[in-house]
Amino acid sequence: MKASYTLPLSILMIVLPIVPGLVDSFIAFLVGALIDFIIAVYVLISEKPWINDIKTAISTLYFTALSTFADVAGVFFVMAYQDEYKFAIVTLTLSIPFIYNLFLVLKSVLPNIIKRDILYVGNGFFAFILVLIIGAIIGRAFITNFYALLPLYTGFLILAIIALFYFRKK
């Protein structure tokens, strides 16, 4: 895609679902989101990121992510007016090209990034933060009682300190 088309197309893709979300019009949101979806699928099909070219996959990821971001922003703006369930279902359905394209990018990028050496980054502090984040996600997602969260967070803090000492380079 030519660079001169990128900015106007990006602005159009952002405005189409956000404006109907601001004025609380489901039909207009649906039409704008579908136009975004069609543009994202057109870019995806015309550029063919599945040919195993990482640069093409990343450039198409921009447009599919922009389409999904605009739909999510439209849902965010409509939240002040009503229940956003039908808006959210449309957004989730139309985000399939983004998920597919993200999978294509991660398939080629993750094997180069994720190695055992990443836990030693920051002299063990990356492992410390990673264990704390996992504990916070588990606590936030599954437990609502404060007295049950206390031992969980304490345990993950102790595990994080152990991970810090284990992955610290001497």
Secondary structure, 3 states (H helix, E strand, C coil): CCHHHHHHHHHHHHHHHHHHHHHCCHHHHHHHHHHHHHHHHHHHHHHCHHHCCHHHHHHHHHHHHHHHHHHHHHHHHHCCCCCCHHHHHHHHHHCHHHHHHHHHHHHHHHHHHCCHHHHHHHHHHHHHHHHHHHHHHHHHHHCCCHHHHHHHHHHHHHHHHHHHHHHCCC
